[in-house]
Amino acid sequence: MNQILVTDRLYVTNKLKKKKRMYKFQFIASIILVFIFSGWYIYSEIEKNSAEAVSKDILSEITIENNDNDETISDEPLIVAMDDTEIIENEEPKQILNGTYTNENGNTYNYESILSIPCLGIEYPVLSETSEELLKISINKFWGGSPNSVGNYCVVGHNYKSGKMFGKLSQIKNGDIIKLTDLSGSTLNYKVYNKYVVYPEDVACTSQITNGLKEMTLITCTNGGKQRLIVKCREA
């Protein structure tokens, strides 16, 4: 029986050559894109860490000021004798925080409180204003009056996948405690009583009607930035 030997060369047509070149180009292009996106991600994380370092410097400066101040707040109440028969407990002396931080580059940032969520390991200064640039530095005041005053103190922060800023906020539960320290040095505890998701145009959570109570609202992005996670708290 006759056998016909067919080599691969007979099947390498111009069309097949074009396809091979196209596949080769796509493979090389995909590798280049992987390197580009990897480089962009690394650069983005470095930039985020660098920006967030400013908030840590602010906290560090506050701590130094607290330690160096001659009027350090004592854990014990101050007992004052008014006369031979009357002894009262005086209020703890309050330390006034600076509220302004200037870094080595000459950039000045104004903060008005320190927010801490112990159960999530979150602690940041709250900057007095909000903008895209300031949100890279720390969490920002979004709406409301002074911290720890009657009303609804609204704070906004980025939801980073790394867990920085409000990246862990979705883990918070009703009953968890959030601490807010104002510029007088007073710290109030706020208890979480509600958590829900809204669309960006829904700003009902910022309402200042609190029936004379002190409340706080934490806001961050969720669902790929399409919605907002809202955490409502009230003075404990």
For each residue, the residues with C-beta under 8 A, 3 or more apart:
1:
2:
3:
4:
5:
6: 10 11
7: 10
8: 11 12
9: 12
10: 6 7
11: 6 8 16
12: 8 9 16 17
13: 16 17
14: 17 18
15: 18 19
16: 11 12 13 19 20
17: 12 13 14 20 21
18: 14 15 21 22
19: 15 16 22 23
20: 16 17 23 24
21: 17 18 24 25
22: 18 19 25 26
23: 19 20 26 27
24: 20 21 27 28
25: 21 22 28 29
26: 22 23 29 30
27: 23 24 30 31
28: 24 25 31 32
29: 25 26 32 33
30: 26 27 33 34
31: 27 28 34 35
32: 28 29 35 36
33: 29 30 36 37
34: 30 31 37 38
35: 31 32 38 39
36: 32 33 39 40
37: 33 34 40 41
38: 34 35 41 42
39: 35 36 42 43
40: 36 37 43 44
41: 37 38 44 45
42: 38 39 45 46
43: 39 40 46 47
44: 40 41 47 48
45: 41 42 48 49 162
46: 42 43 49 50
47: 43 44 50 51 136
48: 44 45 51 52 136 160 162 164
49: 45 46 52 53
50: 46 47 53
51: 47 48 54 136 137
52: 48 49 55 56 136 137 138 164 165
53: 49 50 56 57
54: 51 57 58 101 103 107 109 137 138
55: 52 58 59 124 125 137 138
56: 52 53 59 60
57: 53 54 60 61 101 103
58: 54 55 61 62 101 109 111 125 138
59: 55 56 62 63 114 123 124 125
60: 56 57 63 64
61: 57 58 64 65 98 101
62: 58 59 65 66 97 98 114 125
63: 59 60 66 67
64: 60 61 67 68
65: 61 62 68 69 97 98
66: 62 63 69 72 95
67: 63 64 72
68: 64 65
69: 65 66 72 95
70:
71: 93 95
72: 66 67 69 95
73: 92 93 94 95 185
74: 78 92
75:
76:
77: 89 90 92
78: 74 89 90 91 92 93
79: 87 88 89 90
80: 87 88 89 90
81: 86 87
82: 86 87 88
83: 86
84:
85:
86: 81 82 83
87: 79 80 81 82
88: 79 80 82
89: 77 78 79 80
90: 77 78 79 80
91: 78 94
92: 73 74 77 78
93: 71 73 78
94: 73 91 184 185 186
95: 66 69 71 72 73 184 185
96: 183 184 185
97: 62 65 181 183 184 185
98: 61 62 65 101
99: 110 111 112 128 183
100: 108 109 110 111
101: 54 57 58 61 98 108 109 111 125
102: 106 107 108 109
103: 54 57 106 107 109
104:
105:
106: 102 103
107: 54 102 103
108: 100 101 102
109: 54 58 100 101 102 103 127 134 137 138
110: 99 100 127 128 129
111: 58 99 100 101 114 125 126 127 128 138
112: 99 126 127 128 141 146 147 182 183
113: 125 126 141 147 148 153 180 181 182 183
114: 59 62 111 123 124 125 126 180 181
115: 122 123 124 125 126 139 155 178 179 180
116: 122 123 178 179 180 181
117: 120 121 122 123 169 172 176 177 178 179
118: 121 177 179
119: 172 176 177
120: 117 168 169 171 172
121: 117 118 168
122: 115 116 117 166 168 169
123: 59 114 115 116 117
124: 55 59 114 115 138 139 157 165
125: 55 58 59 62 101 111 113 114 115 138 139
126: 111 112 113 114 115 138 139 140 141 147 155
127: 109 110 111 112 130 134 137 138 139 140 141
128: 99 110 111 112 141
129: 110 134 140 141
130: 127 134 135 140 141 142 156
131: 134 135 140
132: 135 136
133: 136 137
134: 109 127 129 130 131 137 138 140
135: 130 131 132 138 139 140 156 157 158
136: 47 48 51 52 132 133 158
137: 51 52 54 55 109 127 133 134
138: 52 54 55 58 109 111 124 125 126 127 134 135 157 165
139: 115 124 125 126 127 135 155 156 157 165 166
140: 126 127 129 130 131 134 135 155 156 157
141: 112 113 126 127 128 129 130 144 153 154 155 156
142: 130 154 155 156 206 219
143: 152 154 206
144: 141 151 152 153 154 206 208 217
145: 149 150 151 153 208
146: 112 149 153 182
147: 112 113 126 153 180 181 182 183
148: 113 153 180 182 186 188 214
149: 145 146 153 214
150: 145 210 212 213 214
151: 144 145 208 210 214 215
152: 143 144 206 207 208 209 210 215 216 217
153: 113 141 144 145 146 147 148 149 180 214 215 216 217
154: 141 142 143 144 205 206 216 217 219
155: 115 126 139 140 141 142 216 217 218 219
156: 130 135 139 140 141 142 218 219 220
157: 124 135 138 139 140 165 166 169 218 219 220
158: 135 136 164 165 166 167 220 221
159: 165 166 167 169 170 220 221 222 229
160: 48 163 164 165 166 167
161: 167
162: 45 48 167
163: 160 167 168
164: 48 52 158 160 167
165: 52 124 138 139 157 158 159 160 220
166: 122 139 157 158 159 160 169 218 220 229
167: 158 159 160 161 162 163 164
168: 120 121 122 163 171 172
169: 117 120 122 157 159 166 172 218 220 229 231
170: 159 222 229
171: 120 168
172: 117 119 120 168 169 176 192 195 231
173: 176 192 195
174: 192 193 194 195
175: 191 192
176: 117 119 172 173 191 192
177: 117 118 119 189 190 191 192 236
178: 115 116 117 189 190 191 192 216 218 233
179: 115 116 117 118 187 188 189 190
180: 113 114 115 116 147 148 153 187 188 190 216
181: 97 113 114 116 147 185 186 187
182: 112 113 146 147 148 185 186 188
183: 96 97 99 112 113 147
184: 94 95 96 97
185: 73 94 95 96 97 181 182
186: 94 148 181 182
187: 179 180 181
188: 148 179 180 182 214 235 236
189: 177 178 179 235 236
190: 177 178 179 180 214 215 216 233 234 235 236
191: 175 176 177 178 233 234 235 236
192: 172 173 174 175 176 177 178 195 231 232 233
193: 174 232 233 234
194: 174 230 231 232
195: 172 173 174 192 229 230 231 232
196: 229 230
197: 222 223 227 228 229 230
198: 202 204 205 227 228 230
199: 202 226 227 228
200: 227 228
201:
202: 198 199 205 228
203: 206
204: 198 207
205: 154 198 202 217 219 230 232
206: 142 143 144 152 154 203 217
207: 152 204
208: 144 145 151 152
209: 152
210: 150 151 152 213 214 215
211:
212: 150
213: 150 210 234 235
214: 148 149 150 151 153 188 190 210 234 235
215: 151 152 153 190 210 232 233 234 235
216: 152 153 154 155 178 180 190 232 233 234
217: 144 152 153 154 155 205 206 230 231 232 233
218: 155 156 157 166 169 178 230 231 233
219: 142 154 155 156 157 205 228 229 230 231
220: 156 157 158 159 165 166 169 228 229
221: 158 159 225 227 228 229
222: 159 170 197 225 226 227 228 229
223: 197 226 227
224:
225: 221 222
226: 199 222 223
227: 197 198 199 200 221 222 223
228: 197 198 199 200 202 219 220 221 222
229: 159 166 169 170 195 196 197 219 220 221 222
230: 194 195 196 197 198 205 217 218 219
231: 169 172 192 194 195 217 218 219
232: 192 193 194 195 205 215 216 217
233: 178 190 191 192 193 215 216 217 218
234: 190 191 193 213 214 215 216
235: 188 189 190 191 213 214 215
236: 177 188 189 190 191
